[in-house]
Amino acid sequence: MNSTIEKFINDLKQLNAQLPELRDLFWLKIDRYNDVEQQRGIVFDEKYKQQRDKFYRVVDNLTTFIEKSFAQSAEEVAKEKALQKLCAEFPSFNEWNEEAKKALLEREITDFLAKAQQKIVQKNTEEPNRGPKYQINNQPEKVYSIDNDFSHCRPCLFEFRSQKYVINNWAMLLKELAEILYNENSTPINEFIVKDLTKKPLFSKNPDIYLRALEIANGLFVESNFSANQMCVSCKKLLDIYGIAHSEVNIFLDRIPAKL
């Protein structure tokens, strides 16, 4: 990839890094002691975040497209390596006659391509055939405790206080459970937020601290970039906050680990 393309990609990435400065400039104009101005800032933040996320996706997609489009072909890479090798082995290589240089260069290129292909084949044969991770659960009525190991499992329902709720992933389990408890009584969660001084708290009103923020109530967020078991840990912490036994939650699965 030539220097012009690399500079173009770096410039695009720099735009991503500079976007937060735009928000800071806007907030410098806001009178934080004026309710109307504060509301204007909140509205800006909401729209800014939406547009910023769209821009990030466009830049990421465009960068990936450019990198793939201008990436060197296998033949170009082989030719470059072959020239480096020949110049190192024969310091006067560039002074040879064109016919001799061409013949030796073609031989080295062919050798490099063959070795590259051999590595690909070797890698493919060395990687184990893992097969499918999931299989359909033929016992959908079977009840699972939230303390189970749910690696390579997918939920379809959960039961809480004798009522069933339809879900199709583990993030929905946390979201539904949190919404039920928060709508009944928001005080325990709000008190927990005040006391939780960790860098990445379980709950927060600031979605930017999470890699993939999930809104579980109006203005309340959790991290959803978790595995099944990590998500269940968050659910159990939520139950602990409300003093509810883990056994109050039952889970039903439509996918279970495939048999090895």
C-alpha positions as CSV (number, residue, x, y, z in Angstrom):
1,M,0.0,0.0,0.0
2,N,1.6,3.3,-1.1
3,S,2.2,6.2,1.2
4,T,-0.7,8.3,-0.3
5,I,-3.3,5.7,0.6
6,E,-1.8,5.2,4.1
7,K,-2.0,8.9,4.7
8,F,-5.6,9.0,3.6
9,I,-6.5,6.2,6.0
10,N,-4.6,7.8,8.9
11,D,-6.5,11.1,8.2
12,L,-9.8,9.3,8.4
13,K,-8.8,7.8,11.7
14,Q,-7.7,11.1,13.0
15,L,-11.2,12.5,12.3
16,N,-12.6,9.8,14.6
17,A,-10.2,10.8,17.3
18,Q,-11.0,14.6,17.0
19,L,-14.7,14.3,17.1
20,P,-14.9,14.5,21.0
21,E,-13.3,17.9,20.7
22,L,-16.4,19.1,18.7
23,R,-18.6,18.2,21.7
24,D,-16.3,20.0,24.1
25,L,-16.4,23.1,22.0
26,F,-20.2,23.1,22.0
27,W,-20.4,22.7,25.7
28,L,-18.1,25.6,26.2
29,K,-20.9,27.8,24.9
30,I,-23.5,26.3,27.4
31,D,-24.4,28.1,30.6
32,R,-24.5,25.1,33.0
33,Y,-26.5,27.1,35.5
34,N,-29.3,27.8,33.0
35,D,-31.9,25.1,32.8
36,V,-32.8,26.0,29.2
37,E,-29.2,26.0,28.1
38,Q,-28.6,22.7,29.9
39,Q,-31.5,21.1,28.1
40,R,-30.1,22.4,24.8
41,G,-26.8,20.7,25.6
42,I,-28.6,17.4,26.4
43,V,-30.5,17.5,23.1
44,F,-27.2,18.2,21.3
45,D,-25.5,15.2,23.1
46,E,-28.2,12.8,22.0
47,K,-28.1,13.9,18.4
48,Y,-24.3,14.1,18.5
49,K,-24.0,10.5,19.7
50,Q,-26.3,9.2,17.0
51,Q,-24.4,11.0,14.3
52,R,-21.0,10.2,15.8
53,D,-21.8,6.5,15.8
54,K,-23.0,6.6,12.2
55,F,-19.8,8.4,11.2
56,Y,-17.7,5.8,13.1
57,R,-19.4,3.0,11.2
58,V,-18.9,4.8,7.8
59,V,-15.3,5.5,8.5
60,D,-14.6,1.9,9.6
61,N,-16.4,0.4,6.6
62,L,-14.6,2.8,4.2
63,T,-11.2,2.1,5.8
64,T,-11.7,-1.6,5.5
65,F,-12.8,-1.3,1.9
66,I,-9.8,0.9,1.0
67,E,-7.3,-1.4,2.8
68,K,-8.7,-4.5,1.0
69,S,-8.9,-2.7,-2.4
70,F,-5.3,-1.5,-2.3
71,A,-3.7,-4.4,-0.5
72,Q,-0.9,-6.1,-2.4
73,S,-1.7,-9.3,-4.3
74,A,0.1,-12.5,-3.4
75,E,2.2,-12.1,-6.6
76,E,3.2,-8.6,-5.7
77,V,4.3,-9.6,-2.2
78,A,6.2,-12.6,-3.6
79,K,8.0,-10.3,-6.1
80,E,9.0,-7.8,-3.4
81,K,10.4,-10.6,-1.1
82,A,12.1,-12.2,-4.0
83,L,13.9,-9.0,-5.0
84,Q,14.9,-8.4,-1.4
85,K,16.4,-11.9,-1.2
86,L,18.2,-11.7,-4.5
87,C,19.7,-8.3,-3.8
88,A,20.9,-9.5,-0.4
89,E,22.5,-12.7,-1.8
90,F,23.9,-11.0,-4.9
91,P,24.9,-7.4,-4.3
92,S,25.5,-6.8,-8.0
93,F,22.1,-8.4,-9.0
94,N,20.8,-5.1,-10.4
95,E,23.8,-4.9,-12.8
96,W,23.0,-8.3,-14.4
97,N,21.6,-8.6,-17.8
98,E,17.8,-8.4,-18.0
99,E,17.3,-12.0,-19.2
100,A,19.3,-13.5,-16.3
101,K,17.6,-11.2,-13.7
102,K,14.1,-12.1,-15.1
103,A,14.8,-15.9,-15.1
104,L,16.1,-15.9,-11.5
105,L,13.4,-13.5,-10.3
106,E,10.6,-15.7,-11.7
107,R,12.1,-18.8,-10.1
108,E,12.2,-17.1,-6.7
109,I,8.7,-15.7,-7.1
110,T,7.4,-19.2,-7.9
111,D,9.2,-20.6,-4.8
112,F,7.8,-17.9,-2.5
113,L,4.2,-18.5,-3.8
114,A,4.6,-22.3,-3.4
115,K,5.8,-21.9,0.2
116,A,2.9,-19.5,1.0
117,Q,0.4,-21.9,-0.4
118,Q,2.0,-24.7,1.6
119,K,1.6,-22.7,4.8
120,I,-2.1,-22.1,4.1
121,V,-2.7,-25.8,3.5
122,Q,-0.7,-26.8,6.6
123,K,-2.7,-24.3,8.8
124,N,-6.0,-25.7,7.5
125,T,-5.0,-29.3,8.2
126,E,-3.7,-28.5,11.7
127,E,-6.8,-26.7,12.8
128,P,-9.2,-29.2,14.4
129,N,-12.7,-29.7,13.0
130,R,-14.6,-28.3,15.9
131,G,-18.0,-28.9,14.4
132,P,-21.2,-27.1,15.5
133,K,-21.2,-25.5,19.0
134,Y,-25.0,-25.8,19.4
135,Q,-27.8,-28.2,18.9
136,I,-31.6,-28.0,19.3
137,N,-32.7,-28.7,22.8
138,N,-35.1,-31.6,22.6
139,Q,-36.3,-31.0,26.1
140,P,-37.5,-27.3,25.9
141,E,-39.6,-27.8,29.0
142,K,-36.5,-28.6,31.1
143,V,-35.9,-25.9,33.8
144,Y,-32.4,-24.6,34.4
145,S,-31.1,-22.6,37.4
146,I,-29.4,-19.3,36.8
147,D,-26.4,-20.8,38.5
148,N,-25.9,-23.3,35.7
149,D,-23.1,-23.2,33.1
150,F,-24.6,-21.7,30.0
151,S,-21.6,-21.9,27.6
152,H,-22.9,-22.5,24.0
153,C,-26.5,-22.2,25.1
154,R,-29.3,-19.9,24.0
155,P,-32.4,-19.0,26.1
156,C,-35.9,-18.8,24.9
157,L,-37.8,-18.1,28.1
158,F,-37.2,-17.2,31.7
159,E,-39.6,-17.5,34.6
160,F,-39.7,-15.0,37.5
161,R,-42.3,-15.1,40.2
162,S,-44.4,-17.6,38.4
163,Q,-44.6,-15.5,35.2
164,K,-42.8,-16.4,32.0
165,Y,-41.1,-13.9,29.7
166,V,-40.0,-14.6,26.1
167,I,-36.3,-13.8,25.3
168,N,-33.9,-14.8,22.5
169,N,-30.5,-13.9,24.0
170,W,-28.8,-13.4,27.3
171,A,-28.8,-9.6,27.1
172,M,-32.6,-9.7,27.0
173,L,-32.7,-11.7,30.2
174,L,-30.8,-9.0,32.0
175,K,-32.8,-6.2,30.4
176,E,-36.2,-7.8,31.2
177,L,-35.3,-8.7,34.7
178,A,-33.8,-5.2,35.4
179,E,-36.9,-3.5,34.0
180,I,-39.2,-5.5,36.2
181,L,-37.3,-4.8,39.4
182,Y,-36.5,-1.1,38.5
183,N,-40.1,-0.3,37.6
184,E,-41.3,-1.9,40.9
185,N,-38.8,0.0,43.0
186,S,-35.9,2.1,41.6
187,T,-34.4,2.9,45.0
188,P,-32.1,-0.2,45.4
189,I,-30.5,0.3,42.1
190,N,-30.0,4.1,42.5
191,E,-28.5,3.5,46.0
192,F,-26.2,0.8,44.5
193,I,-25.0,3.2,41.8
194,V,-24.0,5.8,44.4
195,K,-22.0,3.3,46.5
196,D,-20.4,1.5,43.5
197,L,-17.1,3.4,43.0
198,T,-15.5,0.9,40.6
199,K,-14.1,2.0,37.2
200,K,-16.7,0.0,35.3
201,P,-19.8,-0.2,37.6
202,L,-22.6,-2.7,37.0
203,F,-25.1,0.1,36.4
204,S,-24.5,3.6,35.2
205,K,-26.3,6.6,33.7
206,N,-23.3,7.2,31.4
207,P,-23.4,4.8,28.4
208,D,-20.0,5.9,27.2
209,I,-18.2,3.9,29.9
210,Y,-19.4,0.6,28.3
211,L,-18.2,-1.1,25.2
212,R,-21.7,-2.1,24.2
213,A,-24.2,-0.2,26.4
214,L,-27.6,-1.7,26.9
215,E,-30.4,0.6,28.2
216,I,-32.4,-1.3,30.8
217,A,-34.6,1.6,32.0
218,N,-34.9,5.3,31.1
219,G,-31.4,6.6,31.3
220,L,-30.0,3.6,33.0
221,F,-27.4,1.4,31.3
222,V,-25.4,-1.9,31.7
223,E,-22.6,-3.6,29.7
224,S,-24.0,-6.1,27.3
225,N,-20.7,-7.2,25.7
226,F,-20.6,-10.3,27.9
227,S,-20.7,-14.0,27.4
228,A,-23.7,-16.0,28.6
229,N,-22.2,-16.8,31.9
230,Q,-21.0,-13.3,32.5
231,M,-24.5,-12.0,31.7
232,C,-25.9,-14.4,34.3
233,V,-23.4,-13.1,36.9
234,S,-24.8,-9.6,36.3
235,C,-28.4,-11.0,36.7
236,K,-27.4,-12.6,40.0
237,K,-25.8,-9.3,41.2
238,L,-29.1,-7.6,40.4
239,L,-31.0,-10.2,42.4
240,D,-28.6,-9.7,45.3
241,I,-29.2,-5.9,45.3
242,Y,-32.9,-6.6,45.8
243,G,-32.3,-9.4,48.2
244,I,-34.0,-11.9,46.0
245,A,-32.9,-15.6,46.0
246,H,-31.3,-16.8,42.7
247,S,-33.8,-19.7,42.7
248,E,-36.6,-17.2,41.9
249,V,-35.3,-17.2,38.3
250,N,-35.7,-20.3,36.1
251,I,-34.4,-20.4,32.5
252,F,-35.6,-22.4,29.5
253,L,-33.2,-23.1,26.5
254,D,-33.9,-23.7,22.9
255,R,-30.2,-24.3,22.1
256,I,-27.7,-26.4,24.2
257,P,-24.1,-27.4,23.6
258,A,-23.5,-29.8,20.7
259,K,-22.3,-33.3,21.7
260,L,-18.7,-33.9,21.0
